[in-house]
Amino acid sequence: MNADDKSIIANHAKIVCELHDQLDELKSELVAAYQKESKILTILASRDEEIEKLRGGEKPVATSSTDKKVKSPRHEFENNDLLRRYEALSSSKLGKIQLSYWKLKSKKKGK
């Protein structure tokens, strides 16, 4: 291995590290943006409930966050990721054993 090869490898490693750092920064920015969006959507949903309350004179109905039809892209992505992981897990032997264990555990909690 000559000096040119070593410098190419070192340059490549430096570029990979820089790209990895940029990726980490972008990930944190994206998570912050999704959190901000989720907060704004929650505020908008509560504002809409207040508007309906004022228009109709009815008491606002308490709804859980799962009842709201407004979903952020982050929640959809997480849901799709969890579904994909569940499908992969449930179709494997280890996954079937794990699901059986969870069912058994939930039955014992119910008693």
N, C-alpha and C positions, 0 to 999 in steps of 0.2 A: 504494500500500500504506500503510495507516494504522497508527497505534501499536498498535491492538488486534490486527491481523494479525501484526505483528512479535512481539508478546508471546506470541501463540498458537504461532507457529513456534518461538520460543525455548523455550517450555515443552515443546512436543512433542519438540524435540531433546534437552532435558534428560531427559525421561522415557525416550526411546529409549536414551540413554547409560546411565542407571541400570539399565534392563532388560538391556542388553548386559553390564554388569558383574555383575549377578546371575546371568545365564546362564553366564558364565565361571566364577563361583564354584561353581555347581551342577555344571558339567562336571568341575571338578577334584575335587569331593567324590565324584562318581559314579565317576570313575576310581580314586580312592583306595579306595572301597568295593569295587569289582571286584577290585583288586589284593589287598586283604585277604581277600576271599572266595576268590580263587584260591589264596592261601597256605594258608588254613584247609583247603580241599579237598585240597590236596597233603599236608598233615600228616595229615588223616584217612585218606587212601588209604594212606600209609606205615604208619599205626597199624594199619589193617585187615590189611595184609600181615604185620606183626609178630604180630598175634593169630593169624592163620592158621598162621604159622610155629610158634608156641608150641603151638597145638592139635594140629597134625598132625606136628610134629617134622621137617618137611621144610625144606629150604633154601629161602629166599625166591628167587623167580625175578625176575631183573632185568627191569624193564619200562621202556620209554621213556615220556615224558610223552604221546606220541601214542597209545600203546596203552591208556591209561587210559580207561575209559568215562565217567568223571565229567567233565562239561563245564560250565563256568560260563556264565552268560548272556552275559557279555562276549565269550567265545570264540565262542559261537553267533552273536552279532550281527556280530562281525568276519568270521566265516566266510561268513555270508549276504551281507554287504556286499562281500566279495571276489568271491564267486560272481556277484553282480549286476554288478559292475564288469567281471569277466571276460567275461560274456555280452554286455554292451554293447560291449566292446572287440572281441571276436572276431567280432561281426556287422558291424562297420564295415570299410571298405576299409583304413584305417590300421591297424586291429587285425589284420587278416589279414596285412598286410605285417610287422607286429611279431611275430606268432606264427611266421611263416616264418623271420624273422631269428633268433628264439630257437631254433627247431629246428635251423637251420644251425649256429648257435653251439654247441649242445649236441653235435651230431655231430662238430664239430671238436675239442671237449674230449675226447670218447671215444677219439679216435685217439692 
